[in-house]
Amino acid sequence: MPAYGFFVEFEAKPGKEEDVAQFLVDAKSLVDAEPGTLAWFSFRLGEASFRIFDAFETEEDRETHLQGEVRKQIELRGRELFAVEPRITPVDVLAAKLPS
């Protein structure tokens, strides 16, 4: 069971909402290359608010993801896409249901 995760909050700049949506769709291919990322979801909460939730079995896998390609792309494109710096919150997963 995954014990560790991240909850990430994004707010798109005005006029960049669809660019942020596409950024998150494209980020999935980067996450697919991370064997330690057990679950990864990106979703939209209204017009300009977006979130990611991801889960990991170990703290090391979570740290690897934090320093990975998605983070690099967030840093590279952040000023272009986001109204404020994305908020990355580490979380402890209490219970989960994933495919076996």
Order of alpha helices (4+ residues) and beta strands (2+ residues): beta-alpha-beta-beta-alpha-alpha-beta
